[in-house]
Amino acid sequence: MNFTYEQMSKMIDHSLLNPTLTVADLEAGCRLAVAYDVASVCIMPYYLSRCTDLLHGSTVKPSTTIGFPHGGNTTAIKLAEAKQALADGCQELDMVVNISQVLSGGWDYVREDIRSVVDVAHASGQKVKVIFENCYLKDEHKIRLCEICGELKVDWVKTSTGYGSGGATHDDLKLMRKHVPEWCQVKAAGGVRDFDGLLAVRELGVTRCGASRTADMLDECRKRLGLPVIDVPKATVAGY
């Protein structure tokens, strides 16, 4: 095996973003994430403060979304969302670009929209993932977004929200890895649904993956490594 359990578990951002999730689902999801020692929990913004409390003392980071899922909020609203998230303990902010402005070629707007969130997050010592929603874009849009994100020192570029018409593809992941600086990481979201899929995107240079099938993926990982299965209630959640 060319991987350890920790290497694989720390690739996963456990997604708790489906709008039909109940408070009980969110609580169970946070506890599952701690039990499996994933990288982060990406939770609906309104429950972020409680998520931060539940993750306290673990190595799992609280994260949430900005301008999600359509990216059409004004920059002022995205900035307000980011400030609230940081106040609630967020360590990683997943923000959606203004897709309309990307498709319109409004690159100055796009740059300032991203910059506003990156600047406030980095000033607080926290990180940003910028979501492109590649299913709606041409390669020329994706490449320009990669260039802008590199210039703005974005921490991750991310393929998708998981709620568009398509998710991460290997072609897109290769393109993004090629067009961002080496230090900028790549996150896959949407379509990676099993452990072999996680291994495949890892080979492409992906360091994070949004997932709701976390338990299934990591149970398979532990099985292949000869480790015991983690005994924790498995919430079945539709999403990524």
Beta strands, then each sheet from edge to edge (+ up, - down):
strand 1: 12-16
strand 2: 40-43
strand 3: 61-66
strand 4: 92-96
strand 5: 127-131
strand 6: 156-158
strand 7: 185-189
strand 8: 208-211
sheet 1: 1+ 2+ 3+ 4+ 5+ 6+ 7+ 8+ 1+
end
